[in-house]
Amino acid sequence: MNPNQIFEDFERKYQGSFVQVSMNGNKSEIFQFRSMRTLNKKFPELELQSDILGTIILNYNTQAKIFFRIPKTGFIQYKDQALFFSRRPERQWKRGIHQNNCQFDDPTLQFNMPRGGNNNPCFIKVREAFDPTYHTLEQALELINQKGFKSVALSRNMAIAKGKKESKEYTLWYRYAAIGTVDQHGNIKAPSFETEVHREIK
């Protein structure tokens, strides 16, 4: 494979993917790989964009470290709702975190009307996937009751959400399955998942 084919293959696999970049040994930042610019040079340039740092240009042979890592599967807290991050194994020709191979789902949509616009990666969701924020059950109930949150991530595997419209109880989720309920006082009823509840919920 000649160099041009290598560069073309790299661009095809990674264009649009979210990556971590560490420069001069500093803490890595999240960027999105936008394009590869050849400009008749021996090594092309990589155009990377950040919502915080703006656009940067790196040489293909840069000394900066570029990581195309994938976070662990699990719930994240995105604004006022818990979303479940997962990979789509049938679409792995795209590398890194890309809208074609990863998704952020709201499992509670089977109980609530779709709100849309949550499936694709964005900078906030990608950062949260790498460094997720979780709440205790007490904190989660406060966020739902006093702050108007729709759902709250309790751990990588569990979240709590408003229940069906007519219900006064909250629904407890284990990944994509509704496994039990929580009443207004924080009492949990999940008969088949006692071990998981004890392990996951604080």
C-alpha positions in Angstrom: 0.0 0.0 0.0 1.5 3.3 -1.0 1.5 6.4 1.3 -1.5 8.0 -0.4 -3.6 4.9 0.1 -2.5 4.8 3.8 -3.6 8.4 4.3 -6.9 7.8 2.4 -7.6 4.8 4.5 -6.9 6.7 7.7 -9.2 9.5 6.7 -12.0 7.1 5.7 -11.8 5.3 9.1 -11.4 8.3 11.4 -13.1 11.3 9.7 -15.8 12.6 12.0 -14.6 10.5 15.0 -14.0 11.9 18.5 -10.5 11.5 19.7 -8.4 12.4 22.7 -5.2 14.4 22.1 -2.4 15.0 24.5 0.2 17.6 23.6 3.5 18.2 25.4 2.5 15.7 28.1 -0.6 17.7 29.1 -3.9 16.2 30.0 -5.7 14.9 27.0 -8.6 16.9 25.5 -11.5 15.8 23.3 -11.4 16.8 19.6 -13.3 15.7 16.6 -11.2 14.7 13.5 -12.6 16.9 10.8 -10.4 16.3 7.7 -7.0 15.5 6.3 -5.2 18.2 4.3 -2.6 17.1 1.8 -1.4 20.5 0.5 1.2 18.7 -1.7 3.3 17.9 1.4 5.1 14.7 2.2 2.9 14.3 5.3 -0.6 15.6 5.3 -2.1 17.8 8.1 -4.8 16.7 10.4 -7.6 19.2 11.2 -9.1 18.7 14.6 -11.9 20.7 16.2 -12.7 21.2 19.9 -15.8 23.0 21.4 -13.4 24.5 23.9 -10.1 25.0 22.2 -11.3 25.6 18.6 -9.5 24.2 15.6 -6.0 22.9 15.6 -3.8 21.6 12.8 -1.3 18.8 13.4 1.2 17.2 11.1 0.4 13.5 10.3 3.8 12.7 11.9 3.1 14.9 15.0 4.6 14.1 18.4 1.3 14.8 20.0 -0.4 11.6 21.2 -3.8 10.9 19.6 -6.0 8.3 21.2 -9.0 6.7 19.5 -10.3 5.1 22.7 -13.8 3.8 23.3 -15.4 4.4 26.8 -17.0 1.6 28.7 -20.6 0.8 28.0 -23.0 2.3 30.5 -25.2 5.1 31.6 -24.1 8.7 31.6 -25.8 11.9 32.8 -26.5 14.2 29.9 -28.2 17.4 31.2 -31.5 16.4 32.7 -31.6 12.8 31.6 -29.7 9.5 31.8 -28.5 8.1 28.5 -27.0 4.7 27.8 -23.8 4.7 25.8 -23.1 1.6 23.7 -21.3 0.5 20.6 -22.8 -0.9 17.4 -20.6 -3.9 16.6 -21.9 -4.2 13.0 -20.6 -0.7 12.1 -17.0 -0.9 13.4 -15.3 0.1 10.1 -15.5 3.6 11.5 -12.9 3.9 14.4 -13.1 5.9 17.5 -16.4 7.3 18.8 -18.4 8.1 15.7 -22.1 8.5 15.1 -22.0 5.5 12.8 -20.6 3.1 15.4 -21.7 4.4 18.8 -24.9 5.6 20.2 -26.4 7.3 23.3 -29.9 5.9 23.9 -32.7 6.9 26.3 -34.1 3.5 27.5 -37.0 5.2 29.2 -38.5 6.3 25.9 -40.7 3.2 25.9 -42.5 4.9 28.9 -42.2 8.5 27.8 -42.8 10.4 24.6 -39.6 10.7 22.4 -37.7 13.9 22.8 -35.3 13.4 20.0 -31.8 14.6 19.3 -30.0 12.4 21.8 -28.7 9.4 19.8 -25.6 11.0 18.2 -22.3 11.8 20.0 -21.4 15.3 20.9 -18.6 16.8 23.0 -20.5 16.9 26.2 -21.7 13.3 25.9 -18.3 12.0 24.9 -16.6 13.7 27.9 -19.2 12.3 30.2 -18.8 8.8 28.8 -15.1 8.9 29.6 -15.7 10.4 33.1 -19.3 9.8 34.1 -21.1 11.5 36.9 -23.3 9.3 39.1 -25.7 10.2 42.0 -26.9 8.5 45.1 -30.6 7.5 45.2 -31.3 10.4 47.6 -29.6 12.9 45.2 -31.4 11.4 42.2 -34.9 11.8 43.8 -34.1 15.4 44.7 -33.0 16.2 41.1 -36.2 14.7 39.7 -38.5 16.3 42.3 -36.9 19.6 42.7 -34.9 20.2 39.6 -37.3 18.6 37.0 -34.8 16.0 35.8 -36.4 13.3 33.6 -34.0 10.6 34.7 -30.8 10.2 36.7 -27.8 7.9 36.3 -27.0 5.9 39.5 -24.2 3.8 38.1 -22.9 2.4 34.8 -25.7 -0.1 34.8 -28.6 1.6 36.6 -30.7 4.7 36.4 -33.9 6.0 37.9 -36.6 7.8 35.9 -40.1 9.1 36.2 -42.5 6.2 35.8 -45.5 5.9 33.5 -47.6 9.0 33.3 -50.3 7.7 35.7 -47.8 6.2 38.2 -46.7 7.9 41.4 -43.6 5.7 41.6 -40.3 6.0 39.8 -39.0 3.3 37.5 -35.6 1.6 38.2 -33.6 0.7 35.1 -30.9 -1.9 34.6 -29.5 -1.0 31.2 -32.4 -1.3 28.8 -34.8 -3.2 31.2 -37.2 -1.7 33.7 -36.5 -3.9 36.7 -38.4 -2.3 39.6 -39.9 0.7 41.2 -38.9 3.3 43.8 -41.5 5.0 45.9 -41.6 8.6 47.1 -39.6 7.7 50.3 -36.8 5.9 48.3 -38.0 2.4 49.1 -36.9 0.0 46.3 -39.0 -2.9 45.0 -37.0 -5.0 42.5 -37.7 -8.7 43.5 -35.4 -10.4 41.0 -32.5 -7.9 41.2 -31.6 -7.6 44.9 -27.9 -8.4 44.3 -27.6 -5.8 41.5 -29.5 -3.1 43.5 -27.3 -3.7 46.5 -24.1 -3.5 44.4 -25.0 -0.6 42.2 -27.1 1.8 44.3 -25.8 4.1 47.1 
